[in-house]
Amino acid sequence: MTTNLTRDEAQSRSHLLKVKTYTVHIDVSNAESDADTFTSRTVVEFKARSDSQTFIDIIADSVSLVQINGEDLSPAEVFDGARVTFPVREGKNTLTIEAQTRYSTSGEGLHRFTDPADGKVYLYSQFEPTDARRVFANFDQPDLKAKFVFSVTAPQSFQVLSNQVETSRETVSGDGSAAVTHFFAPTLKQSSYITCITAGPYEGATDTWTDPVTGETVDLGVWTRASLVDHLDSADILGITKAGLDFFSAEFDYPYPWGKYDQIFVPEYNLGAMENPGLVTFTDSLIFRDKVTDAMYESRANVILHEMAHMWFGDLVTMKWWDDLWLKESFADYMGGLALAEATRFTDGWVTFALRRKAWAYMQDLYPTTHPIVADIPDVEAAKLNFDGITYAKGASVLKQLVAYVGREAFFAGSRLYFKRFAFGNTELADFLDCLAEAAPDRDIAGWADAWLGTSGVSELSLALTTSAEDDTTSAGAGSRNESTANTAGRAGSGPQHDPRASITGATITQSDSAEGTRLLRPHTLEIATLGRSGRDIVPIDSVKFDFDGESAEVEQLVGRTRGEIALLNYADHNYARVRLDEASTEAAITSVSRIADPLSRALVWSALDNAVRDGLLPVQRYLTAYARSLGKESHAGIMAGLSQTALLCLDQWVAERNFETAISGLLGAALDALATAKSGSDAQLHLANLVLSLTSRTARCIDDSPSIAMGRAFATQVLAVPIGEEIESMSPEIVDEATAGTGGRSGQDDGSAAGDRIASGDGSSGSGSGGTASHPDRDGVAEHAAASLPFRGLINDHALRWNAMTALVCLGWADQTDIARETHLDQSSSGRLRAETANAALPLPIVKMRAWETVVTGSLSNDVLSAIISGFVAPSALPITEMYVDEYFERLAGFWADNSIEIARRLVLGLYPRWSVDEERVVEKTDAWLADHPDAPAALRRLLIERRDDLARAIYLKARQTSRH
């Protein structure tokens, strides 16, 4: 049996068949029982171009009926567990298959979830790229489009939805009780991977949208679990939905084609969302039970609009095979960002894209496994892994440049032509390029595509300036790990001092990219700006637009203009390239980046610093210094989130052990000071509170307790002493006194500690444990400072804050299983259950780690429970108590992949990769040895390992470059 459909197999089948209609019946009337399987019946009507033999995809426990053109075939002879093989005759054919298929707990196929909050059962399907075959028999490839007619028998209490509207229903006798069969209208012609079924006691809200051009009315629905419906912000979600439909219908000049527009938020979802036409599925982590920053609302709006763009790019016009996955994902990523910025309140949506989304692309493009945007996808396992930063974020970035290159009107004219020409069909790269070339005849579209879509790697751009006040250039260069560059970029006072008021006398832009072993030059369309002081702010002084495609070019437009504080390549972010700041700009950025008034420019400067530290051009300590200075000054929620992500990566992977305590102590002190002065109820206050808790969990690795480390632990303890819904006004002197009294009973024993005893059960009581006896020379001063100077007015406690605090104290050994059980009693939701799984696995005890390991490697867990336990297993701890599992990881690798679905295998391979080992070089050696010993291992598995090895090698490299002081 093979479940890995290849491109060659799909092409052969596509040449043979033309599919007309699937009539599919799914019986899930037993969903609320302990049954492992359900019944599906599929009738496929299709034409064959000749007499031949082919196969249909169906992954099932058993097949009870196979009938082709009225002739019964023996299931035992034609079904191998993943395929049914059968003969076809030239012309019309009808195939009928009945099967028992399995309820999923991996998020692939038909996923079943029991809500711990109320015991209710929910089902939803997720099929991309080829998991429709886990539910019903079909030709599971994107270019065999057909109409689908679904009917579903489900328990009477279930709300059942599918791609099209329900046309009728009838009550039937189900699994021991009454059930209802729901009949749905035929879909329009579409691919199998975007069919969808959801069933369960979902609740929600409905509305309508009227197309301002055609006047047609579209029914809208927003749905989620009953236990979350009180948190369903339907007004906001529907508002974004209507704005998006207005935007896309007008810009694409093609009416929304799919009838209704339901959006459903589902549990244990592997993705952010899926663009099933008429029934878009989302992770229900986008339903906010606790307070979140505006960055999360922006992120949700972006996801909604990304999926909506797919209704045209991907659903209406679909790639023939997964090689051209970018034809839908890159476009949806770009269009979602564009609609976010132009059709919603998130007018600076490109800021988050520049700092966070593109960081994903840059990282992916640096791996040895990097690939062109138009990738070579030989099979569906490879397709599964190509939903990556290149296909999404790099592709979107390159499209953003394409728009700048050809002009917005030409780009949209080409898109409109593309929809009209290929509606309900399948395409390849050349089809879109032909449409674009017709719309922009004065541009070399084919040359642009060869340079950007058919190559790997990312260009590096640098700008060398000379001024009237300098004899030498202040260029940082472009070599990614060039020693001389690394010694100049970001070193305070190391080069000639520049005068920001001086005039530019020369400007040279340089590009390089040696990712493919050759000097790869691409055409670039970008803006260059000089930023200078205006009062306390740093603002653009001058900007010029510039096109070039060579190794270097003189930017004559800059000559005579003011040098300014920072010279910023790719101003306004039209380009995809890693920008190298010159030395003077780097120095100004490190000290003053928070003064840049424009959020997008600020994000681009931070992006340059992020790339510099990742490549060893900027010392890690200097980056963290710049980040610490930004705390309390940065107010943009998206930038705050992006910077914290990089700072925590520095701490977790790139800071040398000898510098770790100094680094985390400094960051905690800066975060606490910023939290104390943050505006009441602001995004910054909430972000900083969670940052303090996240940093505090990492202090488990620290031997000494600095005042700031002790105060972080005190804050975590205080959060758990305040009931949900009440304000965390300040830290109580008793908690501060205990937390700053040295290690204060930090033991990790199962019977708890003094600090653990103070964890409230939600009523605000402080417990009765005794404090530790160790002393700290600064204890009295710290306690007095904390009580007087760390107010948190407006910071309202909620489940998320409490679980973050609990996890931090667990890692420290200051909370035990009793404390976790107490918190779980307060939060019996599904998210509370997952947080409890993480906290229990994070307990710093060898026996706990052994149980967690055994559970994840031998158990049968749902996708999210598996990840939650893994997260706890690898959580920080004072001692290397997981070291014994390094060898076993490599011994089990082949089994991880062979014995699990690709989603579960992927979580095991990535989540348990021992980058947590204290001997990183040994892990690299063992990875190399495994790869050498398994040259024929699945390519997808090898890719995951190669990327994790590269992360670890980079960490070793960056740590080796560090001095023992900042």
N, C-alpha and C positions, 0 to 999 in steps of 0.2 A: 504493500500500500504506500502511495506517496500523496501527500497533501500539498506538495509544492508545484503548482501549475507553472509551466515554463512559457516563455514568449513564443517559442517555436510551436508548441502545442496549441496555444491560443490562435496563432496565425493560421495554422492548418484548419482548425475548426471554423474560423471566420471565413476562410475561402470556400468551405463546404456548405455552410448553413446560413439561412436567413430566418430569424425567429419572428413570429407574428404575435403570439399571445401566450401568457402563462395564466392559468386559472389555479389559484392556490388556496387550499383550506388548511387552517391551523387550528387544532383542538387543544386548548390549554385549560379546559374545564377542571383539570386536576392540579392546577397551579398552587392551590392552598394546602395540598396534601404533601406527603413525603415522597411522592413520585419523582423519579429522576429524569423521566423522559415524557415527551408529548408526541402526538401524532400529526404528521403533515402529509397532505396529498397534493400532488402537482400534476396538472395536465398541460403539456406543452404542444402548441401547434407551430410547425415550422416547415420550411422548404429545404430540400437538399439539392445541390447542383448535379449530383450523380449518385448512383448506387455506391454505397461505401459502408464503412464502419466508423463509429465515433464514440464519444463518451459524454456523459453528463455528470456534473459535480454534485455529490451529496455525502456529507460526513454524518453518519448515523450509527446508532447502536445496532439497528437491524433494518432491513428492507423487506417488506412483506409482499409487495406487488411490483412487477415490472411488466408493462404491456406496451408493445410497439405496433401501431396500426392494427389493433385488435388481437394481436398474437401475444400470448403469455410467454415470458422468458423465466427461467429458473433464477431467483435472486442469488442462490448459492453459487451459481456459475458466472454471473455477470457483475456481482457487487463485491468490491474488494475492501470496503470500509470507507473509501473516499470517492469512488467513481463507479458508475454503472456503465458498462460497455454494451453497445447494441448496434444492430444493422439499420441502415436507412436506405430508402429507395429514392430515386430521382423524383422530384416534385414534392407534393404535400405529404407530411407525416404527422402523426399524433402519438405522443409518448405519455404514459401515465405511470407515476411512481408513488407508492405509499411507503412511509418510513416512520420509524420511532427515533426521533432525534432528541438530543440531551439538553436539558436546561443548563445554562452556563453560569459559572461563578467567576469567570475570567474577564468578562466584558466583551467577549467575542461570541457572536451568534445571538441567541435569545437569553439575556441575562435575567436571573431571578434574584430578588432581594427581599428579605424580611426586615421590616423596619423595627428596630429594638424599642423605639418609642411607644409603639402601639400594636406591634405584632402583625401589621398589615403587609400583604405581599404585593410586590410590584414587578412587572415585566417590561423590558424594552429590548429592542434589537439594535445591534451595531454590526455593520457588514463590511465596511471598507478594510482591506481591499477585496478579500474573497471569502467572507464569512457568511454570506447569504446561504451558502451550501451547508452550513451548520443547522439551518432551519428548514429549507425546502430544496428540492432538486432543481438545479438551473445550470445554464451555461455561464459560469461565473467569471466573466471577463467584460471589460467596459464597452467593447465595440459590437457586441451582439445585443443591441437594444431591442426592446419589445414593450408591449402593453402588459400590465399586470392587473389581474382581477383578484382581489383578496376577499376571503371571508374568514372570520375568527369566531370560534366558540369559546366562551370564557365564563367564569362565575358571574352570577347575576349582579353582584355589587360592583363589578369592574367597569370602568370607563375605558373603552377600546377606541384607539385611533390608528389611522394609517395614512398613506400619502394623499388619498382622495377622500371625499366626503362619504359618510355612511348613507346608503340609500334605503336600507330597511333592516329589520331585525326580527327574529322569532325565538320564542322560548322553547328550549329543548331539554331533554333529560341528560344532565351532565354526570359528573363523577359522584354519584350518590346524592346529588342535590340538583336543584334547578339551575340551568345555565342558559345563556343567551347566545345565539349566533348573530353576528354583525356582518352585514354585507356592504361592500364598498364599491364605489364607481370605478370603472377601469381608469388606470393611469394614462397619461400621455406616454409617448414612446420614451423610454428611459433605460438606464443601465441597472443591472441587478444590485450593485453595491449601494445604491441610494434608495432602495425600497426600505420600508420601515413599518414596524408594528409596535405599539405600546399598549399595555393592558394593566389595569389595577385601579384602586380607588383614588385615582388622581383627582385633584381639585384645582380650580383656577378661575380665570376671568376671560370674558370674550368682548370683542369690539368689532368694528368694521373700518375699512379704509377705502376711500373712493379715488380712483385714478383721475388726477386732474385733467388729463388729456382725453382719455376714452370715456370717462364717466362710469366705468365698470366698478362694481363694489366687490371687495374681497373680504371674506370673513377672517377675523383674527382670533387666535386663542393663545393663552399663556397658562401652563399647567405645571403642577409639582405635587409632591407627596402631601397627604393630609397633615402630617406633623410639621410641615414647613409652610403651609399655605398662609399662615398669619404673617410670615416674613416675605411673602411674594410681593415684591414691589411692582405690581402690574402696571401702575400708571407710568412709571419710568420706563419699563421695558416696552410697553405698547407705544409710548411716545417716541422712543428711539426707532422702533419698527416703522411707524408711519413716516418719520423723517427720512429713513433709509429708502422706503418704497418710493417716496416722492423723488428723491435724488436719483436713484438708479433708473427708474422708468423714464425720467426726462433725459438723463445723460446718455443712456443707451438707445433711446428712441425705439424701444421694443417693450410693449406692455408686459407686466408680470404674467408669466404664462401658466402657472400651476394651480389656478383655482383658489383654494383656501391657503391660509398661512398660519399653521399652528406651530408653537414653540413649547417644548416640554423639557423640564429640568429633572434629570434622572440621577439616581444614586450609583456610586461605585463605577463611574464612567472613566474610561481609559483616556479620553480626549477632552479638549476644551468644548468641542461641539462637532456636529456632523450635519452636512447640508442636504439632508433628505428633502426633496421637494414636497412642499405642503405639510411636512412634519419634521421640523428641525429639532434635533436633540442636543441638549447642553448638559454639562456637569452641574449638579445642583449645589456645588460649592460656590456657584455664582448667585445663589440665593443667600443673602447676608443675614445670618441670625444675630451676629454681634456687630458692633460698630466697626466700620472699615474706613480707610482714607479714600479721598476722591480718586486716587489712582486705581482703586478697585472698581469704582463705578465707570471710570473711563475704560478700563480693561473689558468690563462686561459689554459696554456699548460697542467697543471695537470688535469683540467676538460676534455679537449680533449682526453687525454690518458686514463682517468678513463672510459669514455664512450666507447672508442675503445676496452678496455679490456672486456667490456660487450658483444662484438660481439661473444666472446667465452663463457665467464662466464656469463650466464644469457639469452643470445639469442640462441646460439647453444645448450647449455645444460641449462635447466630451472628448477627451483624448482617446486615441485608438488603443494605446497600451500605456503602461506606467512609465515608459521612457519620457513621455511628455506630461508627466504629472504637474510640472511647472505651469502648463497651460491653464490649469485651474487654480493651483495653490498660490503661485506668485501673483497672479492677477487678483485673487480674492484678498490677499494680504495688502496689496497696494490700494485696491479700490476701497477696502474697508477703512484703511487709514485716511484716504481722501474724503470719503463720506463723513468720517468722524470729525475731521477738521472743518468741513464746509457745510455740514447739514445738522450738526448738533451743538450743544453748548461747549463741547470740548474743542474749542478752536485752536488750541495749541497741542492737538493730538500728535503731531509729528515730533514733538519733543521727546516723548517716551519712545517712539519708534527709533529716533536717532541714537538714544543712549542704551536702551535695553534690547529692542528687537534686533538692531544691527550688531550688537555685541554677540548675540547668538550666531549670526552669520559669520562674523570675523573668526570666532572660535572654531566653528565647523570648518571653515576654509583653511585653517592652519593645520588640521589633522593630516596625517599621512594618507587618510582615506578620503580626502577631499575629491570632489567630482564636479564635472560641468553641471550647469543648471539643467541642460538637456542631458540627462544621464543615460548610462547603459544599464538597463534593468532586465536581466535575463530571466527572472522568475519572481514569484510573488513574495518570497522571503526577502529578496533584495528590495522589492517595492515597499515592504513594511518599514524598512530602516531608512528609506529615502524621504520620509516625512520629517525632514530635518531642517537645520538652519539655512542650508543652501537653497533647498526647494522653496521654502517659505520666505525668510527674511532677505537673503541675498537676491533671490528672484524679484521680490518686491522693490528692493533698493535699485536694482538694475532697471526695472520698469520705470521707476521714478526718474532715473537718468534718461531713459528713452523718451519720456514725455518732454523733458527739457531739450533733448536733441532734435526731435521732430516737431515739437510744438503741441500744445494741448489739443487744439482743435483737430489737427491731423491724426493724433493718436485716437481720439474718440471717433473720428470719422472712420478710421480703419476698423475699430471695434464694432461699430454699428454695421458696417459691411460684413464683417465676420459673422455676426449673429444672423443676419438676414440670409446669408449664403449657406450657412451650415446648420441652421436650426434643427434640433432633434437628430443631429448626425454626429459623426466622429471625425476628428481632425488630427493632423500632425503639425509640427512646427512650421513647415513650409506654407501651410494654408493660412496661418495668421500673418506670416511675413508678407505673403502676396497681397493680402488685404491692406496691410500697412503701407506697402510700397505703392499701391494705387493711390492711397490717401496722401503720401508724402513723396512724390516723384523726384524731388530735388535732393533727397537724402539717400545715402548708401546703406539701405536697410540690411542687405545681405552681408556687407562687410562688418557692420555693427554687430550683427548676430554672431558671425564667426568669432569676433573678438571677445564678446561678452557671454554668449550662451554656450559656446562650444569649448571653452577653456576652463581650467581649474585655477584656484588661487585668487589672491586679492592684491591689487596694485598698492604700492606704498608711494605716497606723494610727500615731497618735502619742498620747502621754499627757502632759498638762500638770499638774504638781503644785505646790501651795503648801504650805508647812510653817509650823510655829510659829516657826521661826528665820529665815524669809524674808518679805520684802514682795512679791517679784516671782516670777513663774513661772519654771521652768527648762525650758520646752518647746523642743524642736528644730524644731517645726513639721512640716508634711507636704509642702510643695512640692518636687517632685523636683529642680528646678534653681533654686529660689528663692534670690536673692542673699543676702538677710539670713540665711536659714537656713544657707546654705553658709558664712557668715562666723561663725556661732556653733557649729555642730555640730563638735565635735572640736578646738576651739582651746583650748589649755591656758590656764587662768586668765583666760579672757575674760569670764566672767559672775560672778554672785554665788556666793560660796562656800557650799556647803550643809553642813548638819550631819546625818550619817546617823542620828543618834540622835533627831532632831526628829520631832515628830508631824505627820502629814499633815492639813492643814486644808481642802484642796480637791483634787479630781482630776477632770479632764475628758478623755475619750477622743474623738478626732476621726478620721474616715475621709475619704479623698478618692480619686478616680480619674478623671482627665481623659483617659484614653487614647482614648476615642471622641468627644472634643470636648464632652461634657456631663458634668455632675457625677453620676457613677454611684454609687449607694449600694446596698450589699448587706447581707443579714443576716449577722451574725457571732456565733458561739458560741466563747467563748475564756475563758482564765484569765489573771489578772493577778497577778504576784507581786512582792514586794519582797525583795531579796537583801541580806544584811548579814553582818558579820564574826562568825565563831565561832572564836576562836583565829586561826590563820593562814588558815583557809578562809573562803570566802564561800558562804553557804547561804541557803535560803529562810527568811524571817522570817514572812511572811504570804502568803496567796494567796486570791483570790476568783474565783468563776465569774461570767461576765457575758455577757448577750445584748443586742445592740443592732443597729439597722438604720438609724439616722438619720445625719445629718452629724456630730453630736456628742452626747454624753451625759455626765451627771455620774455618777461611780462613787462613790456614797455609802458603799458598803461599805468603802472604803479610808480614809475619814475617821477620824482618831483612831489609826490604826495607824502603826508606825514607818516612817520614810522609807527607811532603809537606804542601801546604796551604789549599787544598781542597781535601777531600776524596769523590769520585764520584761513587756511585752505578749506575749500568745500563749505564756505559760508552759505547758509540757507539749505544745506544738505541735499543738493541735487545729485550727488555723485556717490558711487560705492568705491571707497578706497580707505585704507588706513592712513590717516594724516599724521605726519611727524611734525611736531612743533619745533621751531628753532630754539636755541638755548635761552635766549632772552625771553621768548614767549613762554617757555616752560617755567622759568623762574617767576614770571609775573602770574602765571596760572596757579602755581602752588601757593603763592601768598594771597592772591586776590581773585580767584575764580568766582567766588560768591558775589563779588561786586559787579559781575557782568549782568546788565539789566535784562537783556533779552533771554528768555529761558532756552530757546533753541540754540543760540550761540553758546550759552553756558553748557548745555548738554553736549555740544560738539567738542568743546574744549575738554570736558571731562572724558569724553570718548577717546580723545587723543591720549590723555593721561592713562586711561585704562589699558589701551593697547601698548603704551610704552612700558608700563609695569609688567604686563604679561610677557613682553619680549625681552625683559632684562635691561631695557634702556633707561628706566627710571627705578631707582632702588625702592624696594617694597616699603621700607621705613618712611621714605619721603612721601610716597603716595598716601600712607596712613596718616602722616602729619597733615597733608592737605585735606584729607577727609575729615579728620578731627576738627580742623579749623572751620569746616563748613557746617558742622552740627550747630543748630541753633540759628544759623543764618539762611540756610536753604529752606524755601517755603513751597517749592513745587513738589507735589506728592510723587509724581513719576520719577523725578530726578532723585528724590530721597530714597525711593525704593531701589533704583538702579545702583546708586552709590553704595548703599548698604550691602547689596548683593556682592559687589566686587570687594568691599572691605572684609566681609566675612570669608570670602574665598581666600584673600590674603592670609587671614588668621588661620584658617583650616588647612591650607596647603602650602603657602609660600613663605611664611615667616619661619626663620630658623628657630629651632627649639630654644637656643640660648637667648633669643630675643623675644620669645613669646610673652613672658610675664610682663616685661616692660611695655610691649605693644598693647596687650589687652588691658592692662591697668590704665594706660593713657587714654585709650578709647572709652573705657568705662567712665573715667573721670569726666571726659568731655561730654559724653552722652548724658550723664547725670546733671552736669551743670546746665546743659541745654534744656533738659527736661524741666529743671527748676524754674526756668524763665520762659518756657513755651507758653503761648497764648492759651488760655482756658478753652478746652473743648476743640482745639484745632487739630488738623491733620498732623501737624508737626508733633504735637503732644502725644497723640496716640502712637505715631511711628516711633518716637523716641522711647516711650514706655516699653514697647515690644522689643526695640533694639537693646535696651538695658537688660531685659530678661534673656534675650538670645545670647548676649555677651556673657552674662552671668553663668549660663549653663556651661560655657566653654572654660570658665575658671576652674573647673574640676581638674584641669591639667596643672594648675598652679600649686607650687609648694608653699610660697609665702603669701600672706594676706596683706596687700597694701590697703590703705584707707578706701580707695575707690572700689577695689574688689569686695571689701567687706560691706561697703554701702550698696553695691549691687545685690549682694545676698540679702541684705536687710530689706531692700525694696521688694524682692521676690517674696520674702516672708510676709511683708506688710500686705501685698496684694491678696494673699490667702487669708489674711485676718479680716478683710473687709467683705461683707456680703455682696452678692450680685445685685446690681442696680444702685448701689450706694457709691458716693464719691470717695476716692482715695485722696483725702485732703493733704496728708503728710505722713511721714513715718513716725510711729509711736516711739518715744524715748526708750521704752523697754526693749523693743525689737532692735533698735539701733545699738543699744548697749550690748545685747547678746551677740548680734552679728559681728560687732567690731571687737569682741573679746577673743581674738585669735580664731582657732578653728571651732570653738564653741560646740563640742560634742559631735563633730562630723565623723561618723563612724560607718555608716552604710549598713548597720546591723538591722535585722528584720524587726527588732522590737522598737525601732524608732530612735530619735535623738531629741535633744532639748528643743532645738528649733522645730523639728517635725511635730513635737507635741503642741506647739503653738499654732499649728495650722487649724484654722477654724472649720467647722462643719457647715458654714454658711450663715451662722447666726452672729458672727462677729466675736465670739468668745475667744480667749487667748490661750487656752490650754493650761496645763499645770506642771509641765516639765521644768527641771532645773537647768540653769545655764552652764556653759563650760567654765573651766577654771583658768584657762590660759589667758594671758593679758597681751595687749597691744599698746606700744608706747604712745600711739596717737588716739587711743580709744576715746578718751573723754572729749578731746577737741573735735573729733569726727562726730560723736554723738550730739554734741552741742550744735555744731554746724548743720547737721542734718535736720534736727528738730526745728531750727530757726530758718533754714535757707532752702529746704527742699519741699515747697508746697506743690501740690498737684491738683489744684482746684479745677473742676470741670472734667477731670479724668474719672469716668464712671466705670466701675468694675463690671466685667461680663465674663462669660464662659471662656472666651478666647484668651483673655489676659490671665485668668486663673489657671488654665491648663498650661500656658507658657511658663508661668511661675512654678507650677507643680513640676513640670519637666526639668526646669533648672535646678530645683532643690533635690529632685531625685538623682540627677547626675552628680550632685555634690555629696550625696549620701545623707542629706538632711531630711529626707522624706522616705517613707517606706510603703509597703503594700497596703497597710491599714489606711494611710493617708490617701493613697490612690483610690481605694475602695470608697472612702468617704466622699471624695470628689466625684466619683462615678455615680454615687447615689444622688448627687445634686444635678448631674447632667446625664440623663438616660437616653439622649439622642444618639443617632448613628455616629455623628462626629465626636460626641463624647466617648462612645465605645472605642473608636479608633484612637483617640488621644490616650485613653486608658491602656490600650494595647501597647502603644509606644512607651508610655511611662513605665509600665511593668517590665518591659524588655530593657529599659534603660537603667534599671537598678544595678549598681556597680558591684555585683556579686558573681563569682564564677558559676555557681549553680544556676543562677538566672540566665546567664549567657548560654549555658549549655542547653537549657530547656528551650530558649528562643531559637537557637541554631537548629535543634532537632525538629522543632515545630515547622520552621520554614523550609527545611530541606527534605523532610519526609512527609509533611502533612498535606492536606487538601484544603487550602485556604482560598477565600475569595481574593480578588486582585488587591483591593484596598487594605484588607486585613493583613495580607502578606507584606505589603509595603510598610504598613504601620509598625509591624514587629521588626522588620529589617531596620527601620529608622531608629528604633530603640536599641537594637543590638549594636549599632555602630555609633551610638551617642557617646559624647566625651565621658571619660572616667579617669580617676586619679592613677590607676594602675593598668598596665597592658594585659588585661584579663581576656582579651579575645585573640591573643597572638597564636594560640594553639590551633586556630581554625584556618590559618593561612594554607598549610599543606592540604587540608581536607577540601578547601575550596577548589584547588586545581585538580584534585582527584575526582571531584564530582562534576566538573564543568561539562563534560560530554553528556552526562546524564541529565543535567539541568536542561540542555537543549533538546535531547532526544525524547525525554519523558514528559514534556509539558507543551502546552500551546505556546506559540511564539511570544504572546504577551506575558505570560507567567515566566517563561524562560528568560525573557529580556529583563524582567524585574529582578530575578535571581542573579543573573550574570552581572548586571550593573550594580545592584544594591549591595551585594556581598563582596564585590571586588575589594581585596584587602588593602586599599589605599590608607586605611586606618592603622596599618602595621607600623611599629616603631622602626622597623628595618626596611625602608623603602627600596633600597638598592636590591635587597634579596627578592622582593616582590617583582621588580623589573626583570631580574634574572629568571625567576620562575615563569613569568609570563613569556619571555623569549623562548625558554625551553619548551613550554607547552605548545607554542605556535610552531616551533621547529619540529616537534614530535607529532603534530597533527596537521600536516599540510593539506589533507583532504577534508578537514572539518568544514562544516557549512560556512559559506562565505559570510553570511550575516553574523554568525557567532565570531568568526575571526575579526570582522570589522569592529565589533563591540570591544573586544579585547585590545586590539591595536589602539583604539582611541583612549581607553583607560590607561594603557601603558604610556601613551604620549602625555597624558595629564600628569602622571607620576614622574616621568622623566623631566618634564618642565619644572615640577616642584623641586626636584633634586637640584636642577640647574640653578634655579632662583635662590634657593637656600645657600648654595655654595658660594654665591656672589656676595653674601651679606657680611658686613662687619658686625662686631658685637655691640656697637652703639648706633644710635640714630645718626 
